[in-house]
């Protein structure tokens, strides 16, 4: 995993500064990313959000398998740098005006390691398992 920087490089016109790949089968993930998308759109920020549960094609082109895409948040900046897991969350927070303070705070040297561990071993794991159960249930009810 790569450590997120404070700000993403300036994108080419029409290209997002940050493209975030999230698990839309997870209600918490979907709600959070929808909120960030709305804020970005209202502020005219060059951010893109891709639901990998709906379409993992773009994530797959980056070498991210469907399961990995559902398991952890991924984000790619305008220079092509890929952020995974907690680093991706920091990158998103640092781009959205109302959450920049979280990107700063949770990125602090003493806070980041603990936060990253909790994200990887508690939050990400729990949300992934919940989303997988929901997807399996939906598949059973339609199949």
N, C-alpha and C positions, 0 to 999 in steps of 0.2 A: 504494500500500500504506500502511496505517496502522500506526503503531508501537504495539506491545502495551503495555498498562499493567501495573502490578505485580499487581493483583487485579481480577477481574471484579466488577461490582456484585452485590449480593445479589438473587437471583431471587425471583419470586413463589413461593408454595408450589406444589410440583409442577412448576415450570419449571426446566430446567437452568441453572446459572450459565454454562455454556459448552457449546455443541454443536459437535462437531468433525466435519468432512466429510473422509474420507480415501479413498485408493485401495486398496480391498481386493484388487484384482487384483495388487498388488505384495506379494510375500511379506514383504518387510522392513517395509513400511508396516503391513500387516495384523498382523504379530507385535508391532510396537511399540504400536499402538493397542489391541490385545487386552490387552497387559500393563497399559497405563494404565487401561483399562476395569475390569479385575479389581481393581486397586488402588483405584480410585474406588468400586467396589461394596463392597469390603471395609471401606472407611472411611466409607461412607454419603455420599459426596460427590455433589452434584447436577450430574454431568457426563454428557453424552450423546455417543455416537459413532455416526456414520452412514457405512456403506460405500457410496460413490457408484458403485462398480463393480456393486454389486448393485441399488441403487435410487437414482437421482439426482433423484427427484421433489422432495424437500425442498430440495435445493441449487438446483434449477432455479427454485423459487419465490422464491429470493433473487436470481435473475438470473445464477446461475453456470451456464454451459453445461457439458454433460457432459465435453467435452474439457478445459476449464479445471479442472473438479472432479477429473479424473484426473491432471492435470499438476502441481497444487500443493495443498498442504494448505490448508483453509479452516476457520475457526472463527467462530462468532457468539456474543457474550456476551448476557447477560440484557437489556441495554439495546438490543440490536439492532446493536451495532457489529460490523462484519465485519473479521476479520483474515485476511490472505492470505500464503501462503508462510512465510518464516522468522518473521514476526510471529505467525502462527497457532501455529507450533511453540513460540515463547516463551510464548504465552498458555496452551497446554496444560501445558507444564512448570511454569509458575507455579501451576497449580491442583493438581498431583499432589504429595503430600508428599515422596516420595523423589526427585523431580526439580526441586524448587523451587530448589535451588542452581544447577542448569543454567540456569533462567530468569533468575536473578540474574546469574550469571557471563557467559553469552553475550549478555546485554542490556547489559553495560557499554559505555560510549561508545567505547572503543578496540577492543573485541572484536567488538561487534555488526556493524559494517560488513563486516569480513572474513568473519565467520560467515555473514552474510546473502548475500554474494556467492557463497561456496562452496555454500551451500544452493541458490541459484537457478541457478547455472551448472554445478554438478557433481552434487550429490546429487539434486536434484529432476529434472533432465534425465535422468540415468542411470536412476533408478528408473522414471520415466515410460516411457522407451524399452523397458526390460526388461518392464514390465507390458503394454505394447502388443504386444510380440512374444508373450508368453504368451497374451494374449487372442486374437490372430490364430491361433496354433497350436491353441488350444482350439476355436475356431470351425471351422477346417479339419477337425479330427478328428470333430466332430459333424455337420458339414454335408456 
